Amino acid sequence: MNDRDLLIELINEFRELKKAFLQLPEWYSLPEIAHDKGMTRQSLRTKLLNGDFEPEVDFKYDGHKILIARSAVPKIRRKRQ
């Protein structure tokens, strides 16, 4: 495989990854993220409210549910470790 073919393949893979990423939901429910991270819902809720996360940017309320922004999920992972 020459360099040009490799570059074309990488560009196509990047485009597919970008397309898949854009299909992910913008907001996730708190229990969904807590389960994914191996945390309790209460500990995740406390972490969100302790001041490291910004309301209406990193999380928001939808009635009685807390929704977490897709962009805040990696930050939760970093704080967890």
C-alpha positions as CSV (number, residue, x, y, z in Angstrom):
1,M,0.0,0.0,0.0
2,N,1.5,3.3,-1.0
3,D,1.4,6.5,1.0
4,R,-1.5,8.0,-1.0
5,D,-3.7,5.0,-0.5
6,L,-2.9,4.9,3.2
7,L,-3.8,8.6,3.5
8,I,-7.1,8.1,1.6
9,E,-8.0,5.2,3.9
10,L,-7.2,7.2,7.0
11,I,-9.3,10.2,5.8
12,N,-12.2,7.9,5.1
13,E,-11.9,6.3,8.6
14,F,-11.8,9.7,10.2
15,R,-14.9,10.8,8.3
16,E,-16.8,7.7,9.5
17,L,-15.7,8.3,13.1
18,K,-16.8,11.9,12.9
19,K,-20.2,10.9,11.5
20,A,-20.6,8.3,14.3
21,F,-19.6,10.8,17.0
22,L,-22.1,13.4,15.7
23,Q,-24.9,10.8,16.0
24,L,-24.3,10.4,19.7
25,P,-26.8,12.2,22.0
26,E,-25.8,15.6,23.3
27,W,-27.2,14.8,26.8
28,Y,-27.1,11.6,28.9
29,S,-29.1,10.7,32.0
30,L,-27.3,10.7,35.4
31,P,-28.0,7.0,36.1
32,E,-26.7,6.0,32.7
33,I,-23.4,7.8,33.2
34,A,-23.1,6.6,36.9
35,H,-23.6,3.0,35.8
36,D,-21.1,3.4,33.0
37,K,-18.5,4.9,35.3
38,G,-19.1,2.4,38.1
39,M,-20.3,5.1,40.5
40,T,-23.5,5.4,42.6
41,R,-26.0,8.0,41.4
42,Q,-25.6,9.9,44.6
43,S,-21.8,10.1,44.3
44,L,-22.1,11.4,40.8
45,R,-24.7,13.9,41.7
46,T,-22.5,15.2,44.5
47,K,-19.6,15.4,42.2
48,L,-21.6,17.5,39.7
49,L,-22.8,19.8,42.4
50,N,-19.5,20.3,44.3
51,G,-18.5,23.2,42.0
52,D,-16.2,21.5,39.4
53,F,-19.0,21.3,36.9
54,E,-21.0,24.3,35.5
55,P,-24.9,24.1,35.6
56,E,-26.5,24.5,32.1
57,V,-23.2,23.7,30.5
58,D,-22.0,20.4,32.0
59,F,-25.3,19.3,33.4
60,K,-28.9,20.5,33.5
61,Y,-32.2,19.6,35.1
62,D,-35.1,18.2,33.0
63,G,-37.9,18.2,35.5
64,H,-36.6,16.0,38.3
65,K,-33.9,14.3,36.2
66,I,-30.3,15.5,35.8
67,L,-28.9,15.3,32.3
68,I,-25.1,15.4,31.7
69,A,-23.6,16.9,28.6
70,R,-21.6,14.7,26.3
71,S,-18.7,17.1,26.7
72,A,-18.6,16.6,30.5
73,V,-18.3,12.8,30.4
74,P,-14.5,12.8,29.9
75,K,-14.1,15.3,32.7
76,I,-16.0,12.9,35.0
77,R,-13.6,10.2,34.0
78,R,-10.6,12.4,34.8
79,K,-12.0,13.4,38.2
80,R,-12.8,9.7,39.0
81,Q,-9.2,8.5,38.6
